[in-house]
Amino acid sequence: MAFVYLALAIVAEVVATSALKATDGFTRLAPSLVVVVGYTIAFFMLSLVLRTIPVGIAYAIWAGLGIVLVALVGVVVYGQRPDLPAVLGIGLIIAGVVVIQLFSRIAAH
């Protein structure tokens, strides 16, 4: 169940982070509520994850996949095109998450 909770935490964080732009500095109510509710769900789910998965591993996966997914939302929703260095950096983040999952003895499998 820990990885289900982690997936939910990541999705909630990505939704909340993506909605930040739409808040216009927290002057728009609906997007602001999405941000607050999204982060509340994300941190609650992350707290459940930490019962099983070590904090460093959970946070690395959460942050890494969150960065990648938010970058994809930026492309699809906001038309923000990453340049080559950004794409390479995102690729390295993905590689790091894969290495942790496949080779780390501390990661919960």
C-alpha positions in Angstrom: 0.0 0.0 0.0 2.9 2.4 0.6 3.5 2.8 -3.1 -0.2 3.5 -3.7 -0.1 6.2 -1.1 3.1 7.5 -2.7 1.5 7.7 -6.1 -1.5 9.5 -4.6 0.8 11.9 -2.8 2.7 12.6 -6.1 -0.5 13.2 -8.1 -1.9 15.5 -5.4 1.3 17.5 -5.3 1.5 17.8 -9.1 -2.1 19.0 -9.2 -1.5 21.5 -6.4 1.8 22.8 -7.9 0.3 23.1 -11.3 -2.6 25.1 -10.0 -0.2 27.6 -8.3 0.2 29.5 -11.6 -3.6 29.9 -11.9 -4.0 31.4 -8.4 -2.5 34.7 -9.6 -0.8 35.2 -6.3 -3.6 33.6 -4.4 -6.1 36.2 -5.6 -8.3 33.7 -7.3 -10.4 31.5 -5.0 -11.0 28.3 -6.9 -7.4 27.6 -7.9 -6.2 28.7 -4.5 -8.5 26.0 -2.9 -7.1 23.4 -5.3 -3.6 24.3 -4.1 -4.5 24.1 -0.4 -6.5 20.9 -0.7 -3.9 19.3 -3.1 -1.0 20.0 -0.7 -3.0 18.8 2.3 -3.7 15.5 0.6 -0.1 15.2 -0.7 1.4 15.6 2.8 -1.1 13.4 4.5 -0.4 10.6 1.9 3.3 11.2 2.3 3.0 10.8 6.1 1.3 7.4 5.5 4.1 6.4 3.1 6.8 7.2 5.8 5.4 4.4 8.0 7.0 1.9 5.6 9.4 3.6 3.2 12.5 5.4 4.6 12.1 9.2 4.4 15.1 9.8 2.1 13.9 7.2 -0.5 10.2 8.3 -0.3 11.1 12.0 -0.7 13.6 11.3 -3.6 10.9 9.4 -5.5 8.2 12.0 -4.6 10.3 15.0 -5.6 11.8 13.4 -8.7 8.6 12.2 -10.2 6.9 15.4 -9.2 9.4 17.5 -11.0 9.1 15.4 -14.2 5.2 15.4 -14.0 5.1 19.2 -13.3 7.4 19.8 -16.3 5.1 17.7 -18.5 2.1 19.7 -17.2 4.0 22.9 -18.1 4.4 21.7 -21.6 0.8 20.5 -22.1 -1.1 23.1 -20.2 1.1 26.2 -20.3 3.0 25.6 -23.5 6.3 25.9 -21.7 8.9 24.1 -23.9 12.0 22.9 -22.0 15.4 23.3 -23.8 18.0 20.6 -24.2 19.7 21.1 -20.9 16.3 20.9 -19.1 15.4 17.7 -20.9 18.8 16.2 -20.0 18.4 17.2 -16.4 14.9 15.7 -16.3 16.3 12.5 -17.8 18.9 12.4 -15.0 16.2 12.7 -12.4 14.3 9.8 -14.0 17.5 7.8 -14.1 18.1 8.5 -10.4 14.6 7.3 -9.4 15.1 4.1 -11.4 18.5 3.5 -9.8 17.0 3.9 -6.4 14.2 1.5 -7.1 16.3 -1.2 -8.8 19.5 -1.2 -6.9 19.1 0.4 -3.5 19.0 -2.0 -0.5 17.3 0.6 1.6 14.3 1.1 -0.8 11.2 -0.9 0.3 10.4 -3.5 -2.4 
